[in-house]
Amino acid sequence: MVELSQDEFERLVTDELDALPDDMVDGLENLVFLVEDRPEDGSLDLLAVYDGTDLTERDRYGFGELPDRIIVYREPHLAACDTVDELRDELHVTLVHEIAHYYGIDDAELHRLGWA
């Protein structure tokens, strides 16, 4: 298990977001990334969640709407990884996975592509 403070973990998340390809992140609008310790149920099974309306389901959206959210859970990530390098890799996969949901890619397709 990796041990990192909230600030250190948030810096890693930011670093991994910055390292994602431009064509993946340039289309993100009205979306915020948040870090929380654990999901509401307290489990360590869920690494992150996309909370919003994906692009394929939007009609009129964005003006006056609260932003969609990708919430990355710190404690489940730390519990799942033994090294900081492993944590970086897991964060990368997690961010790609959740951003894919924003673009309307479901879990079945993510499994097929190797991102789930």
C-alpha positions as CSV (number, residue, x, y, z in Angstrom):
1,M,0.0,0.0,0.0
2,V,1.3,3.4,-0.9
3,E,1.0,6.2,1.7
4,L,0.5,9.8,0.4
5,S,-1.1,12.8,1.8
6,Q,-4.2,14.4,0.2
7,D,-2.0,17.1,-1.4
8,E,0.6,14.6,-2.7
9,F,-2.2,12.5,-4.2
10,E,-3.9,15.5,-5.8
11,R,-0.5,16.5,-7.4
12,L,-0.2,13.0,-8.9
13,V,-3.7,13.2,-10.3
14,T,-2.9,16.6,-11.8
15,D,0.4,15.3,-13.2
16,E,-1.4,12.4,-14.8
17,L,-4.1,14.7,-16.3
18,D,-1.4,16.9,-17.7
19,A,0.3,13.8,-19.3
20,L,-2.9,12.7,-21.2
21,P,-3.0,13.3,-24.9
22,D,-4.3,16.7,-26.0
23,D,-6.9,15.1,-28.3
24,M,-8.4,13.4,-25.2
25,V,-8.7,16.4,-23.0
26,D,-9.2,19.3,-25.5
27,G,-12.9,18.4,-25.9
28,L,-13.6,18.4,-22.1
29,E,-16.1,21.1,-21.3
30,N,-18.1,21.8,-18.1
31,L,-16.2,19.1,-16.3
32,V,-14.4,19.2,-13.0
33,F,-12.0,16.7,-11.5
34,L,-12.3,16.1,-7.7
35,V,-10.4,14.0,-5.2
36,E,-12.2,12.4,-2.3
37,D,-11.0,9.9,0.2
38,R,-13.6,7.2,-0.4
39,P,-17.0,6.6,-2.0
40,E,-20.1,7.4,0.1
41,D,-20.4,3.7,1.0
42,G,-16.9,3.7,2.5
43,S,-15.7,0.8,0.3
44,L,-12.3,0.4,-1.3
45,D,-13.6,-1.2,-4.4
46,L,-14.4,1.9,-6.5
47,L,-11.5,3.9,-7.8
48,A,-13.4,6.7,-9.4
49,V,-16.8,7.7,-10.8
50,Y,-18.1,9.9,-13.7
51,D,-21.1,11.9,-12.5
52,G,-22.8,13.6,-15.3
53,T,-24.5,13.4,-18.7
54,D,-22.2,12.0,-21.4
55,L,-21.8,13.8,-24.7
56,T,-23.9,11.3,-26.6
57,E,-26.9,11.9,-24.3
58,R,-26.7,15.7,-24.2
59,D,-29.4,17.8,-25.8
60,R,-29.1,21.4,-24.8
61,Y,-26.4,21.4,-22.1
62,G,-23.7,23.6,-20.6
63,F,-25.4,27.0,-20.2
64,G,-26.2,27.4,-16.5
65,E,-25.7,23.8,-15.8
66,L,-23.6,22.5,-12.9
67,P,-20.4,20.9,-14.3
68,D,-20.1,17.1,-14.7
69,R,-17.7,15.6,-12.2
70,I,-15.0,12.9,-12.3
71,I,-14.3,12.0,-8.7
72,V,-11.1,10.1,-8.0
73,Y,-11.0,8.2,-4.7
74,R,-7.7,8.4,-2.9
75,E,-7.8,5.6,-0.4
76,P,-8.9,2.8,-2.8
77,H,-6.1,3.8,-5.2
78,L,-3.5,3.8,-2.3
79,A,-4.8,0.4,-1.1
80,A,-4.6,-1.1,-4.6
81,C,-1.0,0.0,-5.3
82,D,2.4,-1.0,-3.8
83,T,4.6,1.7,-5.4
84,V,4.2,5.2,-6.6
85,D,4.9,4.1,-10.2
86,E,2.1,1.5,-9.9
87,L,-0.1,4.3,-8.5
88,R,0.7,6.6,-11.5
89,D,-0.2,3.8,-13.9
90,E,-3.4,3.1,-12.1
91,L,-4.4,6.8,-12.1
92,H,-3.7,7.0,-15.8
93,V,-6.0,4.0,-16.5
94,T,-8.6,5.4,-14.1
95,L,-8.6,8.9,-15.7
96,V,-8.8,7.5,-19.3
97,H,-11.7,5.2,-18.2
98,E,-13.7,8.0,-16.6
99,I,-13.0,10.5,-19.4
100,A,-14.2,7.8,-21.8
101,H,-17.5,7.7,-19.9
102,Y,-17.8,11.5,-20.5
103,Y,-17.4,10.8,-24.2
104,G,-20.2,8.2,-24.0
105,I,-18.0,5.0,-24.1
106,D,-19.6,2.4,-21.9
107,D,-17.9,-0.3,-19.7
108,A,-18.4,-3.1,-22.3
109,E,-16.5,-1.1,-24.9
110,L,-13.8,-0.1,-22.4
111,H,-13.3,-3.8,-21.5
112,R,-13.0,-4.6,-25.2
113,L,-10.4,-1.9,-25.6
114,G,-8.5,-3.0,-22.5
115,W,-9.2,0.1,-20.4
116,A,-11.4,-1.5,-17.7
